[in-house]
Amino acid sequence: NKNPRINSKGMNTSAVLGFANSIIDVLKNENPTHIGVAFDTFAPTVRSVDFTAYKANREAMPEDIATNLPYIDRLIRGFNIPILAVDGYEADDVIGTLAKKAEAEGFQVFMVTPDKDFGQLVSDNIRMYKPPRMGNKAEILGVKEICDRYGIERPEQLIDILGLWGDASDNIPGVPNVGEKTAIKLIREFGSVEELLRNTGS
């Protein structure tokens, strides 16, 4: 952070301020009927047990953010917003599960996140809401936006693209020598990993 917000006690409160601004923006501009904030817990996750290299290369959480977490927790509770966390699962899993359950109940769902992985969950009733950042306006991504971004027919094809591409930030290996462009090209051509494999010489 090039312009940290420091309080009178010398604590960097930038993360609290950023989070507060995001919450206020959503509440004021979107007026949701229901809202929750999902967090990871400190318990081992299903993925880290099954795949020990998962996120093994992740750097520790920056100290400024770590010291802000208790205040962010109090901020959320002050807004009377439920905190959603399940031992053994990541916040992403909680968001995805609740999005699909809410969709089944007839809700229009907005997953507030900038994470590209959530694009695979987008449907007619589930959208990504990328919060305003660096002077940019909030961005809402639906089926058309996700399909246009990757040149695919259905958002769930993003699962196959991400599988081929891998994810360096999570330490997930993709197919050797396959990056984003090649992964997109292969799924555009074959439609799925299964169809790609059927057309691959043994």
C-alpha positions, 0 to 999 in steps of 0.5 A: 500500500503506497498510501497507508492509513495510520491511526493515532496509535501507529497501526496501519488500518488500511485493510479495515478502511478498504473493507468498510468502504466495500461493505458500505458500497454494496449496502448503499448501492445494491441494497441487498435483501440478504448478505453474509461475509465468508472467511477461511478458518485455521483448520486444515481444508479438504484440499490441503489434506488431499493435495499437500502442495496446495497453496504451499508456495503462498506467502504468509498473510501480510502483518498489516492485514493480520492485525486488522482481522479482529477489527474487520470481524468487529466491523462486520458484527457491528453491521449485523452481517453474519460471518460464514465459515466452516472448518475444513472448507475455504471461504470460496467453497462456502460462497459457491455452495450458498450461491447455488442453494440460494439460486435453487430458492429463487434468489438473484445472487451476487458473489462479491469477489474479484477472483476469476475462479468464480466465473465457473459458477455464473448462471442466469441467476448468479453473477460476479460483483467485482467491487470498485477498485483503484477508481474503477466502478463496480463490475457485474459479470453475468453469463455473457461477460464470462463467455465473451471473456474466454470465448466459451459457450457455457461458464462451466467450461471455465473449469476445464480452462482453469484445469489445463492452465493451472494456478500458480497462486494456489500451486496447482500445476496445469498441463505442461506448456499450456498457459491461458491462451492455449487452454482457451484455444483447446476448450474452444475447439474441443468443448471439454477436457474429456473431448480433448482427451478423446481426440488426443493420440495415445 
